[in-house]
Amino acid sequence: MPMTTQLRTYTVRDGMLDEWVDRWRQEIVPLRLKLGFTIGGAWVERERNQFVWLISYDGPETFQERNALYWSSPERKAMNLNPDDYLLHTDDRTIEQVY
């Protein structure tokens, strides 16, 4: 399968941006990497309470199949992390690199 990259923009609840970033770094990133995803970077836009990151997968499965494995994994369930507790809105866009 060709590499798939998503640009993800999350609008975070007021006062929770730093906590979200900490949990993302400590819990989400290690599991994503373990499952073969790559993280192209992550940024915050404090004025809008937004968290933006790039996630890619280049493996034998589709991005969607691998993402489903992430969400159904025992490690993900053990996080006890409900995105709705932190995120007001998510915008996930599949993008294609041209340069």
BADRENLO-546667 format. One record per atom (N, C-alpha, C, O): atom name; residue number from 1; z, y, x. Coordinates in Angstrom, 3 decimals. Each point is the difference from the previous one (the first is absolute). Example, Ala and Ser with C-alpha at 12.3 -4.5 7.8 and 13.67 -1.06 7.14 Angstrom:
<atoms>
["N", 1, [7.800, -5.690, 13.190]] ["CA", 1, [0.000, 1.190, -0.890]] ["C", 1, [0.000, 1.200, 0.900]] ["O", 1, [0.665, -0.019, 1.036]] ["N", 2, [-1.385, 1.069, -1.386]] ["CA", 2, [0.060, 1.190, 0.820]] ["C", 2, [0.730, 1.090, -0.770]] ["O", 2, [0.169, 1.108, 0.509]] 
</atoms>
This chain:
<atoms>
["N", 1, [0.000, -1.179, 0.846]] ["CA", 1, [0.000, 1.179, -0.846]] ["C", 1, [0.000, 1.246, 0.894]] ["O", 1, [0.630, 0.005, 1.058]] ["N", 2, [-1.324, 1.032, -1.475]] ["CA", 2, [0.053, 1.246, 0.768]] ["C", 2, [1.361, 0.673, -0.163]] ["O", 2, [0.711, -0.230, -0.978]] ["N", 3, [-0.367, 1.061, 1.951]] ["CA", 3, [1.276, 0.696, -0.064]] ["C", 3, [0.017, 0.943, -1.202]] ["O", 3, [-0.978, 0.690, -0.289]] ["N", 4, [2.104, -0.683, -0.394]] ["CA", 4, [0.223, 0.913, -1.116]] ["C", 4, [1.143, 0.932, 0.372]] ["O", 4, [1.030, -0.441, 0.509]] ["N", 5, [-1.215, 1.722, -0.764]] ["CA", 5, [1.035, 1.005, 0.263]] ["C", 5, [0.276, 0.764, -1.286]] ["O", 5, [-0.910, 0.373, -0.740]] ["N", 6, [2.189, -0.154, 0.505]] ["CA", 6, [0.404, 0.828, -1.127]] ["C", 6, [0.750, 1.225, 0.506]] ["O", 6, [0.832, -0.080, 0.904]] ["N", 7, [-1.153, 1.206, -1.511]] ["CA", 7, [0.748, 1.241, 0.185]] ["C", 7, [0.934, 0.089, -1.195]] ["O", 7, [-0.444, 0.091, -1.145]] ["N", 8, [1.738, -0.119, 1.420]] ["CA", 8, [0.992, -0.004, -1.076]] ["C", 8, [0.805, 1.298, 0.040]] ["O", 8, [0.555, 0.375, 1.033]] ["N", 9, [-0.507, 0.291, -2.165]] ["CA", 9, [0.758, 1.232, -0.140]] ["C", 9, [1.038, -0.210, -1.094]] ["O", 9, [-0.334, -0.314, -1.142]] ["N", 10, [1.588, 0.492, 1.511]] ["CA", 10, [1.101, -0.188, -0.938]] ["C", 10, [0.720, 1.321, -0.205]] ["O", 10, [0.332, 0.685, 0.967]] ["N", 11, [-0.092, -0.326, -2.211]] ["CA", 11, [0.842, 1.141, -0.318]] ["C", 11, [1.400, -0.549, -0.234]] ["O", 11, [0.216, -0.831, -0.882]] ["N", 12, [0.733, 1.309, 1.688]] ["CA", 12, [1.349, -0.549, 0.031]] ["C", 12, [0.936, 0.890, -0.824]] ["O", 12, [-0.173, 1.218, -0.059]] ["N", 13, [1.148, -1.836, -0.564]] ["CA", 13, [0.986, 0.741, -0.790]] ["C", 13, [0.728, 1.016, 0.881]] ["O", 13, [0.232, -0.242, 1.185]] ["N", 14, [0.123, 1.380, -1.779]] ["CA", 14, [0.720, 1.054, 0.721]] ["C", 14, [1.236, -0.557, 0.704]] ["O", 14, [0.784, -0.752, -0.581]] ["N", 15, [-0.633, 1.139, 1.840]] ["CA", 15, [1.172, -0.382, 0.775]] ["C", 15, [-0.020, -1.412, 0.554]] ["O", 15, [0.969, -0.422, 0.631]] ["N", 16, [-2.051, -0.323, -0.850]] ["CA", 16, [-0.037, -1.400, 0.427]] ["C", 16, [-1.042, -0.287, 1.079]] ["O", 16, [-0.182, -1.154, 0.390]] ["N", 17, [-0.500, 2.185, 0.094]] ["CA", 17, [-1.087, -0.220, 0.954]] ["C", 17, [0.489, -0.658, 1.289]] ["O", 17, [-0.592, -0.979, 0.455]] ["N", 18, [1.651, 1.498, 0.130]] ["CA", 18, [0.484, -0.571, 1.264]] ["C", 18, [0.511, -1.425, -0.180]] ["O", 18, [-0.216, -0.850, 0.864]] ["N", 19, [0.888, 0.584, -1.975]] ["CA", 19, [0.475, -1.364, -0.261]] ["C", 19, [-1.177, -0.953, -0.180]] ["O", 19, [0.019, -1.128, 0.492]] ["N", 20, [-1.048, 1.599, -1.209]] ["CA", 20, [-1.200, -0.820, -0.165]] ["C", 20, [-0.620, -0.313, 1.355]] ["O", 20, [-0.330, -1.154, 0.273]] ["N", 21, [0.167, 2.158, 0.578]] ["CA", 21, [-0.605, -0.206, 1.318]] ["C", 21, [0.821, -1.007, 0.815]] ["O", 21, [-0.570, -0.878, 0.646]] ["N", 22, [1.881, 0.997, -0.672]] ["CA", 22, [0.859, -0.936, 0.736]] ["C", 22, [-0.190, -1.429, -0.491]] ["O", 22, [-0.144, -0.923, 0.802]] ["N", 23, [0.142, 0.741, -2.103]] ["CA", 23, [-0.167, -1.362, -0.533]] ["C", 23, [-1.399, -0.522, 0.288]] ["O", 23, [-0.169, -1.182, 0.301]] ["N", 24, [-0.833, 2.044, -0.391]] ["CA", 24, [-1.369, -0.410, 0.306]] ["C", 24, [-0.090, -0.487, 1.445]] ["O", 24, [-0.560, -1.061, 0.277]] ["N", 25, [1.128, 1.860, 0.647]] ["CA", 25, [-0.033, -0.370, 1.429]] ["C", 25, [0.744, -1.309, 0.273]] ["O", 25, [-0.506, -0.878, 0.699]] ["N", 26, [1.701, 0.760, -1.254]] ["CA", 26, [0.881, -1.114, 0.335]] ["C", 26, [-0.319, -1.293, -0.741]] ["O", 26, [0.238, -1.089, 0.522]] ["N", 27, [-0.774, 1.200, -1.731]] ["CA", 27, [-0.190, -1.199, -0.814]] ["C", 27, [-1.466, -0.325, -0.278]] ["O", 27, [-0.433, -1.138, 0.181]] ["N", 28, [-0.317, 2.125, -0.613]] ["CA", 28, [-1.376, -0.257, -0.411]] ["C", 28, [-0.917, -0.245, 1.194]] ["O", 28, [-0.756, -0.971, 0.019]] ["N", 29, [0.826, 1.855, 0.980]] ["CA", 29, [-0.905, -0.126, 1.150]] ["C", 29, [0.128, -1.354, 0.699]] ["O", 29, [-1.022, -0.645, 0.233]] ["N", 30, [2.233, 0.182, 0.114]] ["CA", 30, [0.073, -1.291, 0.697]] ["C", 30, [-0.622, -1.156, -0.781]] ["O", 30, [-0.658, -0.858, 0.589]] ["N", 31, [0.854, 0.826, -1.890]] ["CA", 31, [-0.585, -1.083, -0.794]] ["C", 31, [-1.514, 0.147, -0.093]] ["O", 31, [-0.721, -0.992, 0.104]] ["N", 32, [0.235, 2.196, -0.295]] ["CA", 32, [-1.451, 0.213, -0.036]] ["C", 32, [-0.633, -0.472, 1.306]] ["O", 32, [-1.024, -0.684, -0.019]] ["N", 33, [1.628, 1.046, 1.155]] ["CA", 33, [-0.540, -0.416, 1.298]] ["C", 33, [0.051, -1.520, 0.149]] ["O", 33, [-0.952, -0.612, 0.484]] ["N", 34, [2.052, 0.014, -0.896]] ["CA", 34, [0.149, -1.463, 0.074]] ["C", 34, [-1.102, -0.712, -0.784]] ["O", 34, [-0.448, -1.079, 0.389]] ["N", 35, [0.015, 1.691, -1.496]] ["CA", 35, [-1.019, -0.613, -0.848]] ["C", 35, [-1.424, 0.380, 0.399]] ["O", 35, [-0.949, -0.309, -0.721]] ["N", 36, [0.791, 0.983, 1.871]] ["CA", 36, [-1.330, 0.259, 0.535]] ["C", 36, [-0.610, 1.338, -0.342]] ["O", 36, [-1.155, 0.255, 0.341]] ["N", 37, [1.905, 0.609, -1.011]] ["CA", 37, [-0.486, 1.344, -0.274]] ["C", 37, [0.169, 0.858, 1.250]] ["O", 37, [0.814, -0.315, 0.869]] ["N", 38, [-1.575, 1.386, -0.780]] ["CA", 38, [0.219, 1.002, 1.031]] ["C", 38, [0.280, 1.328, -0.696]] ["O", 38, [-0.514, 0.282, -1.083]] ["N", 39, [1.335, 0.511, 1.732]] ["CA", 39, [0.353, 1.313, -0.519]] ["C", 39, [-0.677, 1.031, 0.891]] ["O", 39, [0.257, 0.051, 1.203]] ["N", 40, [-1.117, 0.767, -1.788]] ["CA", 40, [-0.758, 0.985, 0.765]] ["C", 40, [0.731, 1.309, 0.207]] ["O", 40, [-0.488, 0.879, 0.711]] ["N", 41, [1.643, -0.739, -1.318]] ["CA", 41, [0.795, 1.212, 0.135]] ["C", 41, [0.665, 0.322, -1.326]] ["O", 41, [-0.364, -0.524, -1.053]] ["N", 42, [1.348, 1.402, 1.139]] ["CA", 42, [0.712, 0.444, -1.206]] ["C", 42, [0.458, 1.432, 0.218]] ["O", 42, [0.386, 0.385, 1.103]] ["N", 43, [-0.436, 0.394, -2.170]] ["CA", 43, [0.327, 1.414, 0.066]] ["C", 43, [0.782, 0.400, -1.240]] ["O", 43, [-0.083, -0.663, -1.034]] ["N", 44, [0.842, 1.747, 1.137]] ["CA", 44, [0.641, 0.585, -1.176]] ["C", 44, [-0.510, 1.421, -0.173]] ["O", 44, [-0.278, 0.706, 0.970]] ["N", 45, [0.164, -0.308, -2.224]] ["CA", 45, [-0.298, 1.376, -0.352]] ["C", 45, [1.185, 0.466, -0.848]] ["O", 45, [0.043, -0.198, -1.214]] ["N", 46, [0.911, 0.821, 1.896]] ["CA", 46, [1.281, 0.331, -0.630]] ["C", 46, [-0.137, 0.974, -1.168]] ["O", 46, [0.747, -0.100, -0.974]] ["N", 47, [-1.684, 1.035, 1.057]] ["CA", 47, [-0.162, 0.973, -1.086]] ["C", 47, [-0.342, -0.670, -1.326]] ["O", 47, [0.368, 0.497, -1.065]] ["N", 48, [-1.063, -1.611, 1.130]] ["CA", 48, [-0.406, -0.715, -1.219]] ["C", 48, [0.789, -1.285, -0.212]] ["O", 48, [-0.283, -0.752, -0.933]] ["N", 49, [1.273, 0.491, 1.791]] ["CA", 49, [0.763, -1.255, -0.070]] ["C", 49, [-0.933, -1.205, 0.045]] ["O", 49, [0.150, -0.944, -0.775]] ["N", 50, [-1.117, 0.988, 1.692]] ["CA", 50, [-0.965, -1.085, 0.071]] ["C", 50, [0.099, -0.763, 1.315]] ["O", 50, [0.303, 0.554, 1.056]] ["N", 51, [-0.570, -1.828, -1.170]] ["CA", 51, [-0.055, -0.930, 1.120]] ["C", 51, [-1.409, -0.583, -0.002]] ["O", 51, [-0.462, -0.520, -1.016]] ["N", 52, [-0.213, 0.609, 2.151]] ["CA", 52, [-1.396, -0.443, 0.111]] ["C", 52, [-0.099, -1.000, 1.148]] ["O", 52, [0.533, 0.233, 1.084]] ["N", 53, [-1.219, -1.345, -1.330]] ["CA", 53, [-0.161, -0.976, 1.079]] ["C", 53, [-1.316, -0.755, -0.135]] ["O", 53, [-0.616, -0.049, -1.065]] ["N", 54, [0.212, -0.540, 2.191]] ["CA", 54, [-1.199, -0.829, 0.063]] ["C", 54, [0.409, -1.436, 0.264]] ["O", 54, [0.775, -0.273, 0.917]] ["N", 55, [-1.288, -0.636, -1.710]] ["CA", 55, [0.267, -1.419, 0.180]] ["C", 55, [-1.329, -0.739, -0.022]] ["O", 55, [-0.864, 0.275, -0.833]] ["N", 56, [0.707, -1.225, 1.766]] ["CA", 56, [-1.246, -0.762, 0.096]] ["C", 56, [0.303, -1.482, 0.083]] ["O", 56, [1.088, -0.421, 0.392]] ["N", 57, [-2.094, -0.357, -0.779]] ["CA", 57, [0.067, -1.451, 0.173]] ["C", 57, [-1.381, -0.480, 0.397]] ["O", 57, [-1.003, 0.360, -0.617]] ["N", 58, [0.967, -1.184, 1.662]] ["CA", 58, [-1.241, -0.561, 0.510]] ["C", 58, [0.265, -1.466, 0.301]] ["O", 58, [0.339, -0.359, 1.128]] ["N", 59, [-0.492, -0.478, -2.129]] ["CA", 59, [0.301, -1.413, 0.174]] ["C", 59, [-0.861, -0.855, -0.905]] ["O", 59, [-0.965, 0.483, -0.593]] ["N", 60, [1.318, -1.761, 0.487]] ["CA", 60, [-0.837, -0.931, -0.766]] ["C", 60, [0.066, 0.210, -1.518]] ["O", 60, [-0.893, -0.436, -0.728]] ["N", 61, [1.941, 1.099, 0.258]] ["CA", 61, [0.148, 0.244, -1.433]] ["C", 61, [-0.438, 1.428, -0.324]] ["O", 61, [-0.223, 0.808, 0.901]] ["N", 62, [0.105, -0.512, -2.172]] ["CA", 62, [-0.260, 1.379, -0.387]] ["C", 62, [1.299, 0.799, 0.111]] ["O", 62, [1.088, -0.572, 0.063]] ["N", 63, [-1.216, 1.878, -0.040]] ["CA", 63, [1.175, 0.869, 0.010]] ["C", 63, [0.872, -0.302, -1.214]] ["O", 63, [1.223, -0.088, 0.112]] ["N", 64, [-1.854, -0.069, -1.266]] ["CA", 64, [0.741, -0.249, -1.227]] ["C", 64, [0.769, -1.317, 0.058]] ["O", 64, [1.144, -0.068, -0.448]] ["N", 65, [-1.760, -0.969, 0.992]] ["CA", 65, [0.689, -1.293, 0.124]] ["C", 65, [1.199, 0.112, 0.941]] ["O", 65, [1.079, -0.514, -0.294]] ["N", 66, [-1.276, 1.185, 1.421]] ["CA", 66, [1.092, 0.144, 0.966]] ["C", 66, [1.098, 0.891, -0.562]] ["O", 66, [1.181, -0.245, 0.245]] ["N", 67, [-1.556, 1.268, -0.990]] ["CA", 67, [0.979, 0.876, -0.617]] ["C", 67, [0.828, -0.764, -1.033]] ["O", 67, [1.210, 0.205, -0.100]] ["N", 68, [-1.848, -1.075, -0.660]] ["CA", 68, [0.731, -0.833, -0.966]] ["C", 68, [0.994, -0.905, 0.720]] ["O", 68, [1.104, -0.224, -0.497]] ["N", 69, [-1.486, -0.299, 1.664]] ["CA", 69, [0.918, -0.817, 0.791]] ["C", 69, [1.209, 0.816, 0.435]] ["O", 69, [1.128, -0.491, -0.042]] ["N", 70, [-1.354, 1.724, 0.456]] ["CA", 70, [1.100, 0.900, 0.373]] ["C", 70, [0.978, 0.150, -1.155]] ["O", 70, [1.204, -0.187, 0.176]] ["N", 71, [-1.712, 0.520, -1.351]] ["CA", 71, [0.871, 0.266, -1.148]] ["C", 71, [0.727, -1.251, -0.483]] ["O", 71, [1.107, 0.107, -0.529]] ["N", 72, [-1.694, -1.281, 0.695]] ["CA", 72, [0.636, -1.231, -0.476]] ["C", 72, [0.883, -0.671, 1.048]] ["O", 72, [0.658, -0.999, -0.291]] ["N", 73, [-0.640, 1.538, 1.505]] ["CA", 73, [0.750, -0.643, 1.077]] ["C", 73, [1.514, 0.086, -0.228]] ["O", 73, [0.484, 0.972, -0.581]] ["N", 74, [0.253, -1.971, 1.030]] ["CA", 74, [1.461, 0.038, -0.106]] ["C", 74, [0.600, 1.193, 0.746]] ["O", 74, [1.004, 0.569, -0.429]] ["N", 75, [-1.629, -0.194, 1.552]] ["CA", 75, [0.504, 1.147, 0.763]] ["C", 75, [-0.106, 1.298, -0.802]] ["O", 75, [0.900, 0.840, 0.043]] ["N", 76, [-2.003, -0.685, -0.770]] ["CA", 76, [-0.167, 1.218, -0.809]] ["C", 76, [1.008, 0.016, -1.139]] ["O", 76, [0.603, 1.033, -0.291]] ["N", 77, [-0.425, -2.163, -0.341]] ["CA", 77, [0.969, -0.082, -1.096]] ["C", 77, [1.417, 0.262, 0.487]] ["O", 77, [0.801, 0.594, -0.722]] ["N", 78, [-0.481, -1.026, 1.936]] ["CA", 78, [1.344, 0.177, 0.561]] ["C", 78, [0.302, 1.452, 0.347]] ["O", 78, [1.163, 0.356, 0.192]] ["N", 79, [-2.191, 0.490, -0.109]] ["CA", 79, [0.229, 1.411, 0.314]] ["C", 79, [0.787, 0.716, -1.094]] ["O", 79, [0.673, 0.998, 0.258]] ["N", 80, [-0.765, -1.511, -1.471]] ["CA", 80, [0.641, 0.679, -1.125]] ["C", 80, [-0.420, 1.477, -0.031]] ["O", 80, [0.823, 0.905, -0.136]] ["N", 81, [-2.122, -0.708, 0.265]] ["CA", 81, [-0.578, 1.340, 0.071]] ["C", 81, [-1.020, 0.148, -1.116]] ["O", 81, [-1.083, -0.584, 0.057]] ["N", 82, [1.428, 1.361, -1.064]] ["CA", 82, [-0.913, 0.284, -1.098]] ["C", 82, [-0.655, 1.351, 0.280]] ["O", 82, [0.680, 1.026, -0.005]] ["N", 83, [-1.996, -1.012, 0.251]] ["CA", 83, [-0.663, 1.274, 0.297]] ["C", 83, [0.237, 1.066, -1.069]] ["O", 83, [0.047, 1.189, 0.314]] ["N", 84, [0.102, -1.602, -1.563]] ["CA", 84, [0.211, 0.975, -1.080]] ["C", 84, [1.300, 0.780, 0.162]] ["O", 84, [0.141, 1.084, -0.566]] ["N", 85, [0.798, -1.610, 1.320]] ["CA", 85, [1.243, 0.733, 0.266]] ["C", 85, [-0.247, 1.214, 0.889]] ["O", 85, [0.789, 0.946, -0.002]] ["N", 86, [-1.878, -0.972, 0.758]] ["CA", 86, [-0.319, 1.056, 0.963]] ["C", 86, [-1.255, 0.798, -0.348]] ["O", 86, [-0.067, 1.203, 0.252]] ["N", 87, [-0.917, -1.873, -0.826]] ["CA", 87, [-1.326, 0.594, -0.119]] ["C", 87, [-0.306, 0.430, -1.430]] ["O", 87, [0.183, -0.759, -0.952]] ["N", 88, [-0.656, 2.001, 0.829]] ["CA", 88, [-0.416, 0.521, -1.294]] ["C", 88, [-1.458, -0.336, -0.288]] ["O", 88, [-0.380, -0.227, -1.148]] ["N", 89, [-0.438, 0.197, 2.214]] ["CA", 89, [-1.436, -0.225, -0.160]] ["C", 89, [-0.554, -0.620, 1.275]] ["O", 89, [0.421, 0.343, 1.105]] ["N", 90, [-1.361, -1.250, -1.269]] ["CA", 90, [-0.695, -0.573, 1.151]] ["C", 90, [-1.506, 0.145, -0.202]] ["O", 90, [-0.513, -0.129, -1.111]] ["N", 91, [-0.171, 0.397, 2.204]] ["CA", 91, [-1.452, 0.087, -0.004]] ["C", 91, [-0.495, -0.832, 1.173]] ["O", 91, [0.130, 0.409, 1.153]] ["N", 92, [-0.705, -1.588, -1.448]] ["CA", 92, [-0.505, -0.899, 1.022]] ["C", 92, [-1.520, 0.052, -0.045]] ["O", 92, [-0.614, -0.297, -1.025]] ["N", 93, [0.015, 0.677, 2.152]] ["CA", 93, [-1.452, 0.093, 0.071]] ["C", 93, [-0.519, -0.906, 1.104]] ["O", 93, [0.469, 0.064, 1.136]] ["N", 94, [-1.429, -0.901, -1.468]] ["CA", 94, [-0.668, -0.796, 1.023]] ["C", 94, [-1.056, 0.884, 0.620]] ["O", 94, [-0.864, 0.548, -0.685]] ["N", 95, [0.954, -0.419, 2.020]] ["CA", 95, [-0.891, 0.903, 0.716]] ["C", 95, [-0.801, -0.779, 1.040]] ["O", 95, [0.385, -1.095, 0.409]] ["N", 96, [-1.483, 1.670, 0.001]] ["CA", 96, [-0.911, -0.620, 0.957]] ["C", 96, [-0.157, 0.932, 1.206]] ["O", 96, [-0.314, 1.181, -0.148]] ["N", 97, [0.537, -1.729, 1.327]] ["CA", 97, [-0.120, 0.803, 1.218]] ["C", 97, [-1.470, 0.227, 0.324]] ["O", 97, [-0.808, -0.929, -0.024]] ["N", 98, [0.479, 2.181, 0.326]] ["CA", 98, [-1.381, 0.334, 0.365]] ["C", 98, [-0.113, 0.528, 1.425]] ["O", 98, [-1.101, 0.204, 0.512]] ["N", 99, [2.244, 0.015, 0.120]] ["CA", 99, [-0.013, 0.471, 1.382]] ["C", 99, [1.216, -0.500, 0.708]] ["O", 99, [0.185, 0.283, 1.184]] 
</atoms>
